[in-house]
Amino acid sequence: MQVNTAQLNSYLQAVYPLTEQQRKENIRPERWDRVIMLFEKGDSPALLPSYTLWSAYNAVTRYEDYRIANEAGPDRRLNRVWFGHGADLKVRALTVADSLRQQWAN
């Protein structure tokens, strides 16, 4: 399923909700920009981006897995992406993607 800009923004809003201040001031969080960059870049330099809901989910997981380059150590990062907040966000991203897929298919 191809994702347009409005749909991508809806997906990101559901995964990374905007604060009230961000909504009032029409500010897009930096992590949205980074996820959008990953989404537009595609899964591999050898492949063209597909702009699908699956690609949006993969951009979120890639961001969560690699976003903090200078963490205290690999064990801490592993714990965050497998069991901590990063893992929770990836599960939410998958749940939201599946829900939106069903909603947009109708």
A tleap script that builds the chain and sets N, CA, C and O, in Angstrom:
source leaprc.protein.ff14SB
mol = sequence {
  NMET GLN VAL ASN THR ALA GLN LEU ASN SER
  TYR LEU GLN ALA VAL TYR PRO LEU THR GLU
  GLN GLN ARG LYS GLU ASN ILE ARG PRO GLU
  ARG TRP ASP ARG VAL ILE MET LEU PHE GLU
  LYS GLY ASP SER PRO ALA LEU LEU PRO SER
  TYR THR LEU TRP SER ALA TYR ASN ALA VAL
  THR ARG TYR GLU ASP TYR ARG ILE ALA ASN
  GLU ALA GLY PRO ASP ARG ARG LEU ASN ARG
  VAL TRP PHE GLY HIE GLY ALA ASP LEU LYS
  VAL ARG ALA LEU THR VAL ALA ASP SER LEU
  ARG GLN GLN TRP ALA CASN
}
set mol.1.N position { 0.835 -1.174 0.000 }
set mol.1.CA position { 0.000 0.000 0.000 }
set mol.1.C position { 0.884 1.243 0.000 }
set mol.1.O position { 1.677 1.442 0.920 }
set mol.2.N position { 0.750 2.067 -1.017 }
set mol.2.CA position { 1.497 3.315 -1.108 }
set mol.2.C position { 1.001 4.307 -0.054 }
set mol.2.O position { -0.190 4.357 0.254 }
set mol.3.N position { 1.923 5.087 0.487 }
set mol.3.CA position { 1.605 6.053 1.539 }
set mol.3.C position { 1.908 7.451 1.023 }
set mol.3.O position { 3.015 7.722 0.560 }
set mol.4.N position { 0.916 8.343 1.105 }
set mol.4.CA position { 1.155 9.722 0.717 }
set mol.4.C position { 1.620 10.525 1.945 }
set mol.4.O position { 1.681 9.987 3.050 }
set mol.5.N position { 1.938 11.774 1.753 }
set mol.5.CA position { 2.479 12.609 2.834 }
set mol.5.C position { 1.512 12.729 4.001 }
set mol.5.O position { 1.925 12.634 5.156 }
set mol.6.N position { 0.246 12.934 3.720 }
set mol.6.CA position { -0.747 13.057 4.797 }
set mol.6.C position { -0.854 11.758 5.593 }
set mol.6.O position { -0.960 11.787 6.819 }
set mol.7.N position { -0.827 10.621 4.901 }
set mol.7.CA position { -0.897 9.333 5.584 }
set mol.7.C position { 0.357 9.079 6.419 }
set mol.7.O position { 0.269 8.562 7.533 }
set mol.8.N position { 1.517 9.440 5.883 }
set mol.8.CA position { 2.753 9.282 6.646 }
set mol.8.C position { 2.702 10.139 7.904 }
set mol.8.O position { 3.105 9.688 8.976 }
set mol.9.N position { 2.216 11.357 7.786 }
set mol.9.CA position { 2.093 12.221 8.964 }
set mol.9.C position { 1.100 11.648 9.977 }
set mol.9.O position { 1.329 11.745 11.183 }
set mol.10.N position { 0.013 11.059 9.509 }
set mol.10.CA position { -0.949 10.410 10.414 }
set mol.10.C position { -0.299 9.245 11.145 }
set mol.10.O position { -0.512 9.052 12.342 }
set mol.11.N position { 0.487 8.479 10.423 }
set mol.11.CA position { 1.196 7.350 11.020 }
set mol.11.C position { 2.176 7.840 12.089 }
set mol.11.O position { 2.202 7.313 13.201 }
set mol.12.N position { 2.973 8.840 11.751 }
set mol.12.CA position { 3.943 9.365 12.713 }
set mol.12.C position { 3.255 9.978 13.928 }
set mol.12.O position { 3.743 9.847 15.050 }
set mol.13.N position { 2.136 10.640 13.713 }
set mol.13.CA position { 1.376 11.213 14.828 }
set mol.13.C position { 0.897 10.119 15.776 }
set mol.13.O position { 0.885 10.309 16.992 }
set mol.14.N position { 0.506 8.986 15.227 }
set mol.14.CA position { 0.033 7.887 16.070 }
set mol.14.C position { 1.187 7.209 16.812 }
set mol.14.O position { 1.017 6.758 17.945 }
set mol.15.N position { 2.350 7.138 16.183 }
set mol.15.CA position { 3.503 6.491 16.816 }
set mol.15.C position { 4.208 7.448 17.774 }
set mol.15.O position { 4.536 7.081 18.902 }
set mol.16.N position { 4.436 8.669 17.315 }
set mol.16.CA position { 5.120 9.705 18.105 }
set mol.16.C position { 4.187 10.918 18.226 }
set mol.16.O position { 4.366 11.896 17.500 }
set mol.17.N position { 3.217 10.875 19.107 }
set mol.17.CA position { 2.242 11.974 19.191 }
set mol.17.C position { 2.902 13.327 19.449 }
set mol.17.O position { 3.864 13.440 20.208 }
set mol.18.N position { 2.360 14.332 18.800 }
set mol.18.CA position { 2.822 15.699 19.020 }
set mol.18.C position { 2.347 16.198 20.376 }
set mol.18.O position { 1.278 15.820 20.854 }
set mol.19.N position { 3.153 17.045 20.981 }
set mol.19.CA position { 2.723 17.681 22.217 }
set mol.19.C position { 1.746 18.803 21.853 }
set mol.19.O position { 1.642 19.198 20.692 }
set mol.20.N position { 1.046 19.299 22.848 }
set mol.20.CA position { 0.113 20.410 22.615 }
set mol.20.C position { 0.849 21.628 22.064 }
set mol.20.O position { 0.356 22.302 21.160 }
set mol.21.N position { 2.017 21.902 22.608 }
set mol.21.CA position { 2.808 23.047 22.140 }
set mol.21.C position { 3.252 22.855 20.684 }
set mol.21.O position { 3.217 23.802 19.899 }
set mol.22.N position { 3.662 21.653 20.327 }
set mol.22.CA position { 4.059 21.383 18.946 }
set mol.22.C position { 2.891 21.573 17.997 }
set mol.22.O position { 3.065 22.082 16.889 }
set mol.23.N position { 1.699 21.168 18.424 }
set mol.23.CA position { 0.505 21.366 17.586 }
set mol.23.C position { 0.197 22.848 17.414 }
set mol.23.O position { -0.057 23.317 16.305 }
set mol.24.N position { 0.222 23.586 18.535 }
set mol.24.CA position { -0.100 25.016 18.481 }
set mol.24.C position { 0.870 25.789 17.602 }
set mol.24.O position { 0.470 26.672 16.843 }
set mol.25.N position { 2.156 25.445 17.712 }
set mol.25.CA position { 3.186 26.185 16.981 }
set mol.25.C position { 3.520 25.548 15.636 }
set mol.25.O position { 4.404 26.016 14.919 }
set mol.26.N position { 2.806 24.481 15.304 }
set mol.26.CA position { 3.010 23.776 14.042 }
set mol.26.C position { 4.480 23.363 13.871 }
set mol.26.O position { 5.087 23.587 12.823 }
set mol.27.N position { 5.029 22.757 14.924 }
set mol.27.CA position { 6.421 22.319 14.937 }
set mol.27.C position { 6.454 20.806 14.745 }
set mol.27.O position { 5.751 20.057 15.424 }
set mol.28.N position { 7.276 20.388 13.819 }
set mol.28.CA position { 7.459 18.955 13.593 }
set mol.28.C position { 8.697 18.510 14.375 }
set mol.28.O position { 9.764 19.105 14.225 }
set mol.29.N position { 8.566 17.474 15.205 }
set mol.29.CA position { 9.699 17.025 16.008 }
set mol.29.C position { 10.869 16.554 15.138 }
set mol.29.O position { 10.682 16.090 14.013 }
set mol.30.N position { 12.066 16.684 15.684 }
set mol.30.CA position { 13.261 16.267 14.958 }
set mol.30.C position { 13.209 14.784 14.596 }
set mol.30.O position { 13.654 14.390 13.518 }
set mol.31.N position { 12.668 13.967 15.492 }
set mol.31.CA position { 12.619 12.531 15.175 }
set mol.31.C position { 11.707 12.248 13.995 }
set mol.31.O position { 11.958 11.306 13.243 }
set mol.32.N position { 10.642 13.044 13.806 }
set mol.32.CA position { 9.818 12.896 12.611 }
set mol.32.C position { 10.680 13.128 11.373 }
set mol.32.O position { 10.626 12.362 10.412 }
set mol.33.N position { 11.480 14.202 11.412 }
set mol.33.CA position { 12.338 14.515 10.265 }
set mol.33.C position { 13.299 13.367 9.969 }
set mol.33.O position { 13.527 13.022 8.810 }
set mol.34.N position { 13.855 12.786 11.014 }
set mol.34.CA position { 14.808 11.691 10.815 }
set mol.34.C position { 14.118 10.440 10.281 }
set mol.34.O position { 14.663 9.754 9.416 }
set mol.35.N position { 12.928 10.138 10.788 }
set mol.35.CA position { 12.184 8.970 10.287 }
set mol.35.C position { 11.780 9.209 8.836 }
set mol.35.O position { 11.864 8.295 8.016 }
set mol.36.N position { 11.345 10.422 8.508 }
set mol.36.CA position { 10.971 10.730 7.122 }
set mol.36.C position { 12.181 10.581 6.205 }
set mol.36.O position { 12.057 10.072 5.091 }
set mol.37.N position { 13.348 11.022 6.666 }
set mol.37.CA position { 14.565 10.875 5.871 }
set mol.37.C position { 14.855 9.389 5.612 }
set mol.37.O position { 15.191 9.004 4.492 }
set mol.38.N position { 14.723 8.561 6.653 }
set mol.38.CA position { 14.935 7.122 6.483 }
set mol.38.C position { 13.884 6.515 5.550 }
set mol.38.O position { 14.201 5.646 4.738 }
set mol.39.N position { 12.647 6.969 5.667 }
set mol.39.CA position { 11.557 6.503 4.814 }
set mol.39.C position { 11.850 6.842 3.350 }
set mol.39.O position { 11.675 5.999 2.471 }
set mol.40.N position { 12.293 8.065 3.091 }
set mol.40.CA position { 12.560 8.506 1.721 }
set mol.40.C position { 13.821 7.881 1.142 }
set mol.40.O position { 13.934 7.703 -0.071 }
set mol.41.N position { 14.770 7.548 2.013 }
set mol.41.CA position { 16.036 6.950 1.571 }
set mol.41.C position { 15.848 5.517 1.104 }
set mol.41.O position { 16.535 5.074 0.183 }
set mol.42.N position { 14.941 4.793 1.715 }
set mol.42.CA position { 14.702 3.401 1.353 }
set mol.42.C position { 15.481 2.453 2.236 }
set mol.42.O position { 16.286 2.879 3.065 }
set mol.43.N position { 15.241 1.164 2.057 }
set mol.43.CA position { 15.861 0.138 2.888 }
set mol.43.C position { 17.324 -0.102 2.567 }
set mol.43.O position { 18.085 -0.534 3.433 }
set mol.44.N position { 17.719 0.167 1.360 }
set mol.44.CA position { 19.078 -0.124 0.944 }
set mol.44.C position { 19.494 0.880 -0.121 }
set mol.44.O position { 18.670 1.284 -0.941 }
set mol.45.N position { 20.765 1.290 -0.122 }
set mol.45.CA position { 21.215 2.204 -1.182 }
set mol.45.C position { 21.029 1.615 -2.580 }
set mol.45.O position { 20.905 2.357 -3.554 }
set mol.46.N position { 21.009 0.297 -2.680 }
set mol.46.CA position { 20.859 -0.344 -3.988 }
set mol.46.C position { 19.412 -0.406 -4.454 }
set mol.46.O position { 19.151 -0.667 -5.629 }
set mol.47.N position { 18.469 -0.170 -3.549 }
set mol.47.CA position { 17.045 -0.251 -3.881 }
set mol.47.C position { 16.402 1.121 -3.842 }
set mol.47.O position { 16.768 1.963 -3.022 }
set mol.48.N position { 15.468 1.341 -4.708 }
set mol.48.CA position { 14.702 2.582 -4.665 }
set mol.48.C position { 13.679 2.488 -3.541 }
set mol.48.O position { 13.152 1.407 -3.277 }
set mol.49.N position { 13.390 3.608 -2.875 }
set mol.49.CA position { 12.375 3.558 -1.810 }
set mol.49.C position { 11.013 3.205 -2.387 }
set mol.49.O position { 10.692 3.560 -3.521 }
set mol.50.N position { 10.216 2.498 -1.587 }
set mol.50.CA position { 8.919 2.039 -2.076 }
set mol.50.C position { 7.761 2.909 -1.587 }
set mol.50.O position { 6.669 2.837 -2.151 }
set mol.51.N position { 7.969 3.725 -0.556 }
set mol.51.CA position { 6.940 4.626 -0.018 }
set mol.51.C position { 5.666 3.888 0.377 }
set mol.51.O position { 4.559 4.335 0.076 }
set mol.52.N position { 5.833 2.765 1.047 }
set mol.52.CA position { 4.697 1.983 1.521 }
set mol.52.C position { 4.590 2.102 3.035 }
set mol.52.O position { 5.484 2.630 3.697 }
set mol.53.N position { 3.495 1.609 3.564 }
set mol.53.CA position { 3.313 1.588 5.014 }
set mol.53.C position { 4.381 0.703 5.660 }
set mol.53.O position { 4.861 0.999 6.755 }
set mol.54.N position { 4.747 -0.373 4.984 }
set mol.54.CA position { 5.813 -1.242 5.485 }
set mol.54.C position { 7.135 -0.475 5.554 }
set mol.54.O position { 7.895 -0.634 6.509 }
set mol.55.N position { 7.408 0.352 4.550 }
set mol.55.CA position { 8.618 1.174 4.562 }
set mol.55.C position { 8.589 2.188 5.700 }
set mol.55.O position { 9.620 2.468 6.311 }
set mol.56.N position { 7.424 2.731 5.982 }
set mol.56.CA position { 7.295 3.668 7.098 }
set mol.56.C position { 7.581 2.959 8.416 }
set mol.56.O position { 8.284 3.496 9.271 }
set mol.57.N position { 7.046 1.769 8.581 }
set mol.57.CA position { 7.326 0.977 9.783 }
set mol.57.C position { 8.822 0.679 9.888 }
set mol.57.O position { 9.411 0.824 10.960 }
set mol.58.N position { 9.431 0.266 8.786 }
set mol.58.CA position { 10.867 -0.025 8.802 }
set mol.58.C position { 11.694 1.207 9.135 }
set mol.58.O position { 12.725 1.091 9.799 }
set mol.59.N position { 11.271 2.369 8.695 }
set mol.59.CA position { 11.983 3.611 9.028 }
set mol.59.C position { 11.919 3.873 10.532 }
set mol.59.O position { 12.908 4.292 11.133 }
set mol.60.N position { 10.765 3.628 11.138 }
set mol.60.CA position { 10.630 3.804 12.592 }
set mol.60.C position { 11.540 2.814 13.325 }
set mol.60.O position { 12.250 3.199 14.254 }
set mol.61.N position { 11.524 1.551 12.917 }
set mol.61.CA position { 12.352 0.562 13.616 }
set mol.61.C position { 13.837 0.869 13.432 }
set mol.61.O position { 14.617 0.713 14.371 }
set mol.62.N position { 14.232 1.298 12.246 }
set mol.62.CA position { 15.635 1.644 12.014 }
set mol.62.C position { 16.031 2.831 12.884 }
set mol.62.O position { 17.116 2.847 13.465 }
set mol.63.N position { 15.154 3.816 12.970 }
set mol.63.CA position { 15.435 4.977 13.818 }
set mol.63.C position { 15.577 4.555 15.280 }
set mol.63.O position { 16.526 4.957 15.953 }
set mol.64.N position { 14.653 3.761 15.764 }
set mol.64.CA position { 14.707 3.338 17.162 }
set mol.64.C position { 15.927 2.469 17.460 }
set mol.64.O position { 16.492 2.553 18.550 }
set mol.65.N position { 16.333 1.646 16.513 }
set mol.65.CA position { 17.477 0.769 16.738 }
set mol.65.C position { 18.817 1.505 16.712 }
set mol.65.O position { 19.756 1.097 17.395 }
set mol.66.N position { 18.915 2.577 15.936 }
set mol.66.CA position { 20.217 3.215 15.723 }
set mol.66.C position { 20.263 4.695 16.056 }
set mol.66.O position { 21.253 5.354 15.738 }
set mol.67.N position { 19.245 5.236 16.676 }
set mol.67.CA position { 19.167 6.686 16.865 }
set mol.67.C position { 20.190 7.250 17.822 }
set mol.67.O position { 20.595 8.401 17.653 }
set mol.68.N position { 20.621 6.517 18.800 }
set mol.68.CA position { 21.560 7.045 19.786 }
set mol.68.C position { 22.918 6.405 19.525 }
set mol.68.O position { 23.178 5.275 19.937 }
set mol.69.N position { 23.769 7.141 18.840 }
set mol.69.CA position { 25.067 6.600 18.466 }
set mol.69.C position { 26.026 6.539 19.652 }
set mol.69.O position { 26.917 5.690 19.676 }
set mol.70.N position { 25.862 7.410 20.622 }
set mol.70.CA position { 26.821 7.489 21.721 }
set mol.70.C position { 26.233 7.011 23.043 }
set mol.70.O position { 26.470 7.620 24.086 }
set mol.71.N position { 25.479 5.941 23.003 }
set mol.71.CA position { 24.958 5.385 24.253 }
set mol.71.C position { 26.104 4.847 25.086 }
set mol.71.O position { 27.216 4.672 24.588 }
set mol.72.N position { 25.833 4.588 26.344 }
set mol.72.CA position { 26.868 4.161 27.293 }
set mol.72.C position { 27.559 2.860 26.876 }
set mol.72.O position { 28.666 2.582 27.337 }
set mol.73.N position { 26.955 2.093 26.048 }
set mol.73.CA position { 27.579 0.854 25.604 }
set mol.73.C position { 26.599 -0.002 24.853 }
set mol.73.O position { 25.394 0.248 24.877 }
set mol.74.N position { 27.119 -1.029 24.174 }
set mol.74.CA position { 26.230 -1.875 23.369 }
set mol.74.C position { 25.187 -2.610 24.209 }
set mol.74.O position { 24.078 -2.855 23.734 }
set mol.75.N position { 25.524 -2.964 25.441 }
set mol.75.CA position { 24.544 -3.663 26.281 }
set mol.75.C position { 23.355 -2.770 26.602 }
set mol.75.O position { 22.211 -3.224 26.614 }
set mol.76.N position { 23.630 -1.512 26.857 }
set mol.76.CA position { 22.545 -0.574 27.168 }
set mol.76.C position { 21.645 -0.368 25.949 }
set mol.76.O position { 20.420 -0.349 26.068 }
set mol.77.N position { 22.264 -0.214 24.780 }
set mol.77.CA position { 21.473 -0.038 23.565 }
set mol.77.C position { 20.658 -1.287 23.280 }
set mol.77.O position { 19.480 -1.195 22.937 }
set mol.78.N position { 21.270 -2.447 23.418 }
set mol.78.CA position { 20.557 -3.699 23.189 }
set mol.78.C position { 19.361 -3.822 24.121 }
set mol.78.O position { 18.278 -4.219 23.691 }
set mol.79.N position { 19.544 -3.491 25.373 }
set mol.79.CA position { 18.445 -3.556 26.332 }
set mol.79.C position { 17.309 -2.612 25.931 }
set mol.79.O position { 16.137 -2.974 26.032 }
set mol.80.N position { 17.655 -1.402 25.476 }
set mol.80.CA position { 16.632 -0.427 25.072 }
set mol.80.C position { 15.854 -0.913 23.853 }
set mol.80.O position { 14.627 -0.814 23.825 }
set mol.81.N position { 16.559 -1.444 22.836 }
set mol.81.CA position { 15.864 -1.809 21.596 }
set mol.81.C position { 15.161 -3.157 21.685 }
set mol.81.O position { 14.229 -3.411 20.922 }
set mol.82.N position { 15.585 -4.022 22.594 }
set mol.82.CA position { 14.924 -5.324 22.723 }
set mol.82.C position { 13.866 -5.351 23.814 }
set mol.82.O position { 12.834 -6.006 23.665 }
set mol.83.N position { 14.119 -4.634 24.926 }
set mol.83.CA position { 13.233 -4.765 26.084 }
set mol.83.C position { 12.694 -3.449 26.618 }
set mol.83.O position { 11.715 -3.445 27.365 }
set mol.84.N position { 13.302 -2.350 26.258 }
set mol.84.CA position { 12.950 -1.064 26.841 }
set mol.84.C position { 12.012 -0.233 25.985 }
set mol.84.O position { 11.168 -0.754 25.256 }
set mol.85.N position { 12.188 1.077 26.096 }
set mol.85.CA position { 11.317 2.032 25.414 }
set mol.85.C position { 11.357 1.860 23.891 }
set mol.85.O position { 10.330 1.993 23.224 }
set mol.86.N position { 12.526 1.568 23.350 }
set mol.86.CA position { 12.629 1.352 21.901 }
set mol.86.C position { 11.787 0.171 21.448 }
set mol.86.O position { 11.134 0.227 20.406 }
set mol.87.N position { 11.806 -0.892 22.230 }
set mol.87.CA position { 10.995 -2.071 21.906 }
set mol.87.C position { 9.506 -1.737 21.963 }
set mol.87.O position { 8.734 -2.164 21.105 }
set mol.88.N position { 9.112 -0.972 22.976 }
set mol.88.CA position { 7.708 -0.574 23.104 }
set mol.88.C position { 7.262 0.256 21.904 }
set mol.88.O position { 6.162 0.063 21.385 }
set mol.89.N position { 8.113 1.178 21.466 }
set mol.89.CA position { 7.770 2.017 20.317 }
set mol.89.C position { 7.661 1.187 19.033 }
set mol.89.O position { 6.797 1.453 18.197 }
set mol.90.N position { 8.520 0.200 18.875 }
set mol.90.CA position { 8.456 -0.637 17.666 }
set mol.90.C position { 7.187 -1.481 17.652 }
set mol.90.O position { 6.592 -1.684 16.594 }
set mol.91.N position { 6.772 -1.968 18.799 }
set mol.91.CA position { 5.509 -2.713 18.870 }
set mol.91.C position { 4.344 -1.781 18.548 }
set mol.91.O position { 3.447 -2.147 17.790 }
set mol.92.N position { 4.357 -0.575 19.124 }
set mol.92.CA position { 3.294 0.391 18.829 }
set mol.92.C position { 3.290 0.740 17.343 }
set mol.92.O position { 2.222 0.852 16.740 }
set mol.93.N position { 4.467 0.912 16.747 }
set mol.93.CA position { 4.551 1.245 15.324 }
set mol.93.C position { 3.939 0.144 14.466 }
set mol.93.O position { 3.262 0.436 13.480 }
set mol.94.N position { 4.168 -1.111 14.825 }
set mol.94.CA position { 3.589 -2.222 14.068 }
set mol.94.C position { 2.077 -2.281 14.249 }
set mol.94.O position { 1.342 -2.492 13.284 }
set mol.95.N position { 1.615 -2.099 15.470 }
set mol.95.CA position { 0.179 -2.122 15.754 }
set mol.95.C position { -0.535 -1.001 15.000 }
set mol.95.O position { -1.596 -1.215 14.413 }
set mol.96.N position { 0.054 0.187 15.020 }
set mol.96.CA position { -0.535 1.331 14.309 }
set mol.96.C position { -0.540 1.073 12.809 }
set mol.96.O position { -1.536 1.349 12.139 }
set mol.97.N position { 0.556 0.548 12.274 }
set mol.97.CA position { 0.628 0.273 10.837 }
set mol.97.C position { -0.453 -0.721 10.419 }
set mol.97.O position { -1.101 -0.540 9.388 }
set mol.98.N position { -0.644 -1.754 11.206 }
set mol.98.CA position { -1.665 -2.734 10.874 }
set mol.98.C position { -3.070 -2.122 10.945 }
set mol.98.O position { -3.913 -2.385 10.087 }
set mol.99.N position { -3.305 -1.318 11.957 }
set mol.99.CA position { -4.611 -0.665 12.106 }
set mol.99.C position { -4.878 0.284 10.941 }
set mol.99.O position { -5.973 0.284 10.381 }
set mol.100.N position { -3.887 1.087 10.576 }
set mol.100.CA position { -4.060 2.027 9.466 }
set mol.100.C position { -4.208 1.293 8.137 }
set mol.100.O position { -4.973 1.721 7.273 }
set mol.101.N position { -3.487 0.199 7.970 }
set mol.101.CA position { -3.609 -0.601 6.743 }
set mol.101.C position { -5.044 -1.057 6.560 }
set mol.101.O position { -5.604 -0.957 5.469 }
set mol.102.N position { -5.635 -1.558 7.635 }
set mol.102.CA position { -7.021 -2.009 7.556 }
set mol.102.C position { -7.970 -0.835 7.302 }
set mol.102.O position { -8.908 -0.950 6.514 }
set mol.103.N position { -7.725 0.277 7.962 }
set mol.103.CA position { -8.578 1.453 7.806 }
set mol.103.C position { -8.481 2.023 6.394 }
set mol.103.O position { -9.504 2.353 5.793 }
set mol.104.N position { -7.271 2.144 5.857 }
set mol.104.CA position { -7.077 2.742 4.550 }
set mol.104.C position { -7.477 1.813 3.413 }
set mol.104.O position { -7.727 2.271 2.298 }
set mol.105.N position { -7.539 0.513 3.682 }
set mol.105.CA position { -7.933 -0.434 2.648 }
set mol.105.C position { -9.437 -0.340 2.353 }
set mol.105.O position { -9.888 -0.722 1.273 }
set mol.106.N position { -10.195 0.166 3.310 }
set mol.106.CA position { -11.662 0.275 3.125 }
set mol.106.C position { -12.069 1.556 2.472 }
set mol.106.O position { -13.258 1.786 2.254 }
savepdb mol mol.pdb
quit
